[in-house]
Amino acid sequence: MKKNGFTLAEVLITLGIIGVVAALVMPALVNNYRKQALKTGLKKAYSQLSEAAARYQADNGEPLSVDGFFKNGVAEEINALINDFVQSYYKDTVYCKYSFSYISGNGCINATNGFVKDHKRYLDKTRTSTLNTFSNTGQWVLADGSFLMAHLVAQPSGFNYNYEFIMSVDVNGAKPPNTWGKDTFVFQLINGRFVPFGAVGTMYGLPSSPDGIITDATAADADEKYCNANATASKDMALSGQTCTYKALFDENFWRQMKL
C-alpha cells in the first residue's frame, strides 16, 4: 500500500520549481510595478499643474501667462513671483531657490547644481543632459517628495526675445531612474494651461536655439529626435527625453516598451 504524503525529495523538487518560476516572473512584476508607479506619478503631476493654472485664473480673473511673472516689467523679480505662484497653489512645499542660489537641507539636494545634476537622457548613454537648463528659475520639493522645477525660456526672435514658461516634474524625487522621459517630464505654459512637451504647439530643441514649434507636420521629426531611445546624433542625445511627456501620458505602448 502506498503511503500518503510527499517524500522529502518530492518536496525539494517542488520548491525548486517554484523558485525557478519566481525567479523568472518576479523581475517582470517588479518592473511593471515601477512603471505603473511612475505613470501614476506623472498623471498626478499633470493634474496638479492643471489645477494650479485653473485656480490662478479663477482667483485673478485672467489666465496664467508669462507676462504675469514680470511685475511692472522688472525681470529681476521673476523668481519671487514664480515662487509665489507655486506656494499659493501647492501645499507644504519647500523652496530650494534657483540657479546659482540653490540651498540644501529640508529635502533640497546639491546646493550647487540643483536636483537635475545627474539626470540621464532618455537615450541613457550618459549622465548629462542639456535639459538641465529647464530647472534653473526655481526648484521645489513637494509634499509627496516629488521635485518641481521652473524655467523661463528666452527664444530668439529677430532682435527681440519671445519668452516661454516651462515647468518640469521629477515624479518620484531623488529615487531612480532620474531620467528625462522616464520619471522626469516637461510641460509648457500655453494659453493659460500647462501642455505636455511633445504635443502639437509645444517647442522642441535647445531653449536658446529651438527647432521650432511642433506641428502635425513636424511631430514625427520631434519624436524621432527627442523621444527616441535609439538616437545616435550628439544633438539628439543631449536632448533625449525632451518630448516624451505627451507619449507618456497618452500612449500606452510608450510604457510597455520602456526599459528602466
Legacy VTK file of the C-alpha trace (Angstrom):
# vtk DataFile Version 3.0
C-alpha trace
ASCII
DATASET POLYDATA
POINTS 260 float
0.000 0.000 0.000
1.305 3.485 -0.949
1.785 5.858 1.932
0.035 9.245 1.961
2.065 12.483 1.743
5.191 13.514 -0.123
8.745 12.397 0.259
11.447 14.902 1.132
12.824 14.631 -2.396
9.434 15.460 -3.899
9.060 18.488 -1.628
12.528 19.771 -2.540
11.864 19.316 -6.255
8.568 21.199 -5.971
10.214 24.055 -4.057
12.951 24.168 -6.663
10.417 24.505 -9.463
8.576 27.254 -7.584
11.873 29.071 -7.056
12.758 28.917 -10.748
9.319 30.189 -11.783
9.512 33.013 -9.212
12.978 33.991 -10.462
11.617 34.229 -13.987
8.409 36.089 -13.138
9.364 38.432 -10.284
11.640 40.806 -12.246
8.867 41.432 -14.760
6.328 42.010 -11.981
8.642 44.435 -10.174
9.411 46.271 -13.418
5.731 46.608 -14.255
5.003 47.871 -10.743
7.719 50.533 -11.070
6.372 51.644 -14.442
2.837 51.876 -13.063
4.072 53.965 -10.127
5.855 56.370 -12.477
2.841 56.613 -14.773
0.578 57.330 -11.805
3.032 59.959 -10.554
3.053 61.662 -13.947
-0.731 61.794 -14.111
-0.818 63.268 -10.611
1.785 65.892 -11.538
-0.160 66.833 -14.674
-3.362 67.108 -12.654
-1.660 69.339 -10.067
-0.268 71.683 -12.717
-3.627 71.860 -14.473
-5.427 72.576 -11.204
-2.909 75.266 -10.229
-3.384 77.063 -13.555
-7.174 76.796 -13.289
-7.207 78.127 -9.726
-4.931 81.002 -10.701
-7.379 82.023 -13.422
-10.322 81.740 -11.026
-8.539 83.863 -8.416
-7.225 86.524 -10.797
-9.857 86.708 -13.489
-7.323 86.050 -16.235
-5.269 83.092 -17.446
-1.800 82.408 -16.118
0.716 83.862 -18.571
4.415 84.569 -18.915
3.668 88.289 -18.623
2.204 87.653 -15.175
5.682 86.867 -13.866
7.052 90.282 -14.888
5.914 92.750 -12.268
5.963 96.224 -13.818
8.326 94.850 -16.445
11.072 94.122 -13.921
12.513 90.757 -14.916
14.622 90.529 -11.740
11.531 89.774 -9.697
10.574 86.750 -11.771
11.945 84.133 -9.352
10.000 85.558 -6.427
6.796 85.760 -8.476
7.121 82.177 -9.673
7.691 81.064 -6.085
4.567 82.968 -5.034
2.595 81.069 -7.683
3.906 77.673 -6.529
3.459 78.400 -2.826
-0.092 79.624 -3.450
-1.283 76.521 -5.274
0.797 73.689 -3.813
0.571 72.753 -0.138
3.585 72.162 2.102
6.304 72.918 -0.452
9.971 73.569 0.295
11.565 76.286 -1.834
15.105 75.402 -2.910
15.605 78.722 -4.730
17.160 78.958 -8.202
20.314 78.796 -10.305
23.486 79.964 -8.505
21.468 80.340 -5.294
20.315 76.777 -4.615
20.038 75.772 -0.977
20.342 72.360 0.648
18.510 70.747 3.540
14.789 70.174 4.104
14.724 67.843 1.109
16.671 70.169 -1.177
19.770 68.489 -2.560
23.065 69.567 -4.092
23.223 73.264 -3.335
25.423 73.987 -6.366
23.619 72.206 -9.165
20.086 71.583 -8.003
18.016 68.459 -8.499
18.888 67.530 -12.041
22.683 67.483 -11.958
22.908 63.740 -12.608
19.727 63.188 -14.573
20.179 60.901 -17.543
18.934 61.309 -21.056
16.139 59.042 -22.251
18.731 57.533 -24.555
20.521 56.531 -21.333
24.086 56.695 -22.662
25.465 59.426 -20.399
24.505 61.125 -17.135
24.436 64.635 -18.569
21.685 66.432 -20.416
21.193 69.964 -21.672
17.654 69.620 -20.319
19.195 70.705 -17.024
18.545 74.222 -18.284
14.824 73.556 -17.756
15.222 73.801 -13.994
17.201 76.912 -13.100
14.480 79.523 -12.469
13.189 77.765 -9.375
13.050 74.365 -7.688
10.747 72.951 -5.017
10.257 69.759 -3.033
6.552 68.945 -2.942
4.674 67.298 -0.096
4.830 63.860 -1.743
8.609 64.091 -2.219
8.489 64.872 -5.946
10.579 67.698 -7.400
9.060 70.662 -9.236
11.307 72.797 -11.456
10.649 76.037 -13.341
12.359 77.870 -16.164
11.629 80.968 -18.207
12.929 80.272 -21.713
14.056 83.170 -23.890
13.556 82.214 -27.532
15.350 84.383 -30.109
13.036 86.232 -32.484
14.844 88.742 -34.633
16.281 91.409 -32.353
13.850 90.548 -29.559
13.007 87.514 -27.462
9.805 85.589 -27.069
9.529 84.120 -23.592
8.115 80.704 -22.794
7.424 79.311 -19.324
8.409 75.698 -18.639
7.590 73.524 -15.619
9.265 70.130 -15.156
8.499 67.442 -12.588
10.573 64.545 -11.279
7.614 62.476 -10.160
9.498 60.349 -7.607
12.067 62.871 -6.422
15.546 61.599 -5.658
14.649 57.962 -6.389
15.897 56.390 -9.643
15.833 56.270 -12.596
16.260 60.087 -12.565
15.902 60.150 -16.328
14.170 62.640 -18.618
11.196 60.893 -20.198
11.074 58.123 -17.572
10.449 59.836 -14.245
11.121 63.464 -15.199
8.741 65.264 -17.543
8.356 68.706 -19.129
5.310 70.967 -19.573
4.925 74.311 -21.355
2.516 77.086 -20.403
0.309 77.790 -23.433
-2.865 79.874 -23.358
-3.183 79.607 -19.599
-2.664 75.869 -19.262
0.273 73.507 -18.995
0.700 71.381 -22.119
2.908 68.257 -22.132
6.043 68.553 -24.243
5.663 66.560 -27.440
2.122 67.792 -28.057
1.338 69.947 -31.067
2.015 73.579 -30.147
4.913 72.919 -27.756
8.501 73.833 -28.567
11.338 71.423 -29.192
15.091 71.761 -29.446
17.516 73.782 -27.369
15.878 76.643 -25.429
18.386 79.132 -26.866
18.008 77.870 -30.438
14.860 75.781 -30.796
13.998 73.740 -33.867
10.598 75.322 -33.674
7.065 74.606 -32.570
5.665 71.128 -33.018
3.007 70.918 -35.709
1.272 67.963 -37.300
3.986 68.102 -39.954
6.945 68.203 -37.529
5.615 65.884 -34.805
7.351 62.824 -36.282
10.661 64.702 -36.503
10.403 65.840 -32.871
9.583 62.314 -31.758
12.451 60.829 -33.749
14.969 63.297 -32.318
13.876 63.764 -28.749
11.911 60.718 -27.605
13.922 58.027 -29.303
15.939 55.525 -27.286
17.912 54.629 -30.418
19.029 58.118 -31.473
22.726 58.420 -32.295
23.455 62.061 -33.203
25.039 64.079 -30.398
22.401 66.828 -30.555
19.613 64.282 -30.367
21.233 62.541 -27.391
21.739 65.781 -25.485
18.013 66.478 -25.510
16.818 62.893 -25.466
13.644 62.663 -23.393
12.533 66.229 -24.019
9.354 65.418 -25.926
8.358 62.156 -24.192
5.805 63.707 -21.852
2.885 63.633 -24.292
3.506 59.992 -25.225
3.945 59.034 -21.559
0.507 60.477 -20.799
-1.457 59.249 -23.789
0.334 56.343 -25.480
0.121 53.034 -23.572
2.751 51.474 -25.824
5.247 54.029 -24.507
5.335 52.324 -21.108
5.233 48.796 -22.470
8.430 49.261 -24.457
10.272 51.334 -21.846
13.376 49.867 -20.246
14.016 51.018 -16.677
LINES 1 261
260 0 1 2 3 4 5 6 7 8 9 10 11 12 13 14 15 16 17 18 19 20 21 22 23 24 25 26 27 28 29 30 31 32 33 34 35 36 37 38 39 40 41 42 43 44 45 46 47 48 49 50 51 52 53 54 55 56 57 58 59 60 61 62 63 64 65 66 67 68 69 70 71 72 73 74 75 76 77 78 79 80 81 82 83 84 85 86 87 88 89 90 91 92 93 94 95 96 97 98 99 100 101 102 103 104 105 106 107 108 109 110 111 112 113 114 115 116 117 118 119 120 121 122 123 124 125 126 127 128 129 130 131 132 133 134 135 136 137 138 139 140 141 142 143 144 145 146 147 148 149 150 151 152 153 154 155 156 157 158 159 160 161 162 163 164 165 166 167 168 169 170 171 172 173 174 175 176 177 178 179 180 181 182 183 184 185 186 187 188 189 190 191 192 193 194 195 196 197 198 199 200 201 202 203 204 205 206 207 208 209 210 211 212 213 214 215 216 217 218 219 220 221 222 223 224 225 226 227 228 229 230 231 232 233 234 235 236 237 238 239 240 241 242 243 244 245 246 247 248 249 250 251 252 253 254 255 256 257 258 259
